[in-house]
Amino acid sequence: MTAARSVPTNGHPSPPEPGLTEDAVVARAERIAATLVDRQAETEQRGYYALDTHNEFLGAGLYRLLVPRRYGGYEFGLDTSVRVVSALARGCPSTAWMYAFGATHALIAATLFGEEAQDELFAGGDFICPATVAPVGFAEPADDGGWIVDGVHAYCSGSPYANHFIGHTLVAGEDGEPPAPMMFTVPRTQWTRLDDWGAQLGLKGSGSHSIAIEKVHVPAHRALPGTHMGLTSVVDGTSGRELHGNPLYGGGVLSSLQFQLGALAVGMATGALDAYADLMRSRHTTFPPITLRTENPDYQTHYGEAAGRIAAAAAALRDAVRQWDEAARRGPQACTRELDLRLSVITREAIRLSWSAVSEHLFPTAGSSAVRAGARIERVWRDMSTQHSHAGVSVFLATVANRQLAELVFDVAGR
């Protein structure tokens, strides 16, 4: 369990461990990840990671990495979040996916919502909040200026232990105008998690259940009409930058979301490389000369090629995060839509490199016994295959981001 929070003189709670460093929290994630490798089967069977794992995350401070300091969070950088997600994915992809898309939406909440909403969202310090981007249904105006929302939102990764949810719906347009998106957030008490996850090819333990919202009242301060997290511009500043005085809460929203997908891919591929190395150390070649795989030039080549692609993917992702951070520090005007899209397509290349390392080199040459159901490389192959069915990868990063980037570069959007 987390330690009791102290309250400094400014009236805001301090984090449970004020002296915790970014490197220390990454080391904690790496230690936890090592224990997750042998628990992947039970996680898949359950559909989400175990309560004791959740409690370990709580104790390690992993649900507070991106939570603002004024609410008892650590306010660490986006690079730290990416490192933690990759470390966890190296141990158990499902666990990392569920964690990433539960905990890292703290950055979105702290960037886009106003102070009144944030006071409610981060009241508990630890923040776990699935979010979806597909609009569901239409919001009905309430008499007090708020909204009534209703509908079932699918693929809510992180929902089993969540304390909030961020979703999108539509608001009817006026005078023949098309409907506009609206982003909103509701607490755990106002939605029901459905038992509908676990039958997919991979990521069976990612806790990506649907949630049902039945005619819930959303007050005006927890609704952002005209806002969609994937389309939001930050060049005029954000509520979070103004409230917290930290550029962390003023950078491009779209690319910050895509970085988590990249971190997951790099971590998953690294786990597959670990498993392949174990096979090389313990198994012999099939055809003469019979040697350990570590001594065979063909296996050495496949290992080296995969290791190089994964290292290149990790380097590309690190540099994309660096560019994001530098732009945020320069100010809102530097955080353009073009940069947001460019960093997103860099992330796509990191995902592609990671996937090619597994699908072209590790999985095909591991041997049939090493890719039986439940084997580590087989599981990573399934999980990464399923990642490619994610709309953010299969639709947006694969096609939409390319097109939108070119439209901006050549100034042809809307023509």
Phi, psi and omega in degrees: 000158180284153179286159178296142182271137173271159181241113180287179186292338181282001177087352179264142180291143174270160178294160182305326179233088184302334182267004182296132180259164180294319178296323181294320181288327175294320178298323177296316179299319179297320179294315179296319182301322180298332180278348185274341185302314183279000182250008185296322182296316181292326177296317178297319181295320181286325184099355179193164184288159190288161180298323180292328174293317176303316180293326175296319177298319177301309183295329181278352180082015186289339179273005182240006188302316184255004177286135181301149182297329182296345179248017178087018178264175181267339177055038178288166182286164178298330179297325179293318177300316180298319179296319180294315180297317178297319179298315180293322180294331177296329179272311181210107182304317181299315180298317181295319180298313181297318178296310186302313185268015167252310188275325189282351175288358171301325180296317180295314181298318183284344179272316192260327183277156179280178186299317183299316178294318181295325176303325180278316184297319186256017183301328182271356181084296177286132187235120177228115190211100173297156178214144176233156183251344180283121179295139180238121174066193179237138176278139177256130179298139175259159184298333184269009181095353177273203185218155172250121181243152186204143175143172179250124182254121183270161175060051180266074183299131182099001187293331185302325181245016187288152173246355175209175174214139173246125181225180178230146174219186180243148175244128183300138178282164180254147174053047176080002178287149178292159178296151181245149179287155173222127176267140182213165176223143179225149178284166183302331182292348186250014175214161182241131176275129180270151181268074187225027181239147174126353182265003183283169178299313182223181183051038183295337182254023186274003178059038184266050181289161170279155173233145182250130177242121185245102175047056183267137176276126178247114180296159187302326184285348177253017177231141180234082179301141180081004183248133170228128189299333180277350184240000188288132174267141179243010186292342177262012182095169180225160176300321183292320178298318180292319184289317188258348179064027183232125180297345175307327182260029178221007181274176181301129184284314184302308183293328178297327176289317182294329179302326180293323176296321177294318179298320178296316181297315180297317180295317179298315181296324178295322176297321177294322178295321175303313181296321179295320177298320177299319178295320180297325181282338188247346185242153181258165176291157181276325184247150179300149358287133183283114178219168169299149180299332179299337183261359184265128183300326181293313178293323177300319180295315179297317179297312182297320179296315179296316180299320180294318180294320180293319178296320178295320178298315180296320180294317178298318180294317178301317182290325177298317178296321177299316179297319178300314182294317180296319178297317180299322180289330179289335177128167185306321185294339179279344185267066186280164175296324179298315178297317180304315180290320181297318179292329177293319181286333171297317177299320177302319180293326176296321177294317180298316179298317180297315181295319181294327177299319181281311188283334183259337186236314186277306182297313185293336185250002181290334183104147186299324181291337181274354179240026172292160181305126178097345176293153189296315180292323177298320181292318178298319178300316178296316184293319179289327174299318180292325175303325181288348175272350178295134185301329179295332180263308188286333182251298188291303184291330183285328185224307189298315183299319178301310183297314182294324178296314179297321179300320180288317181299318183262005175054050180243001181299132177086353180281000000 
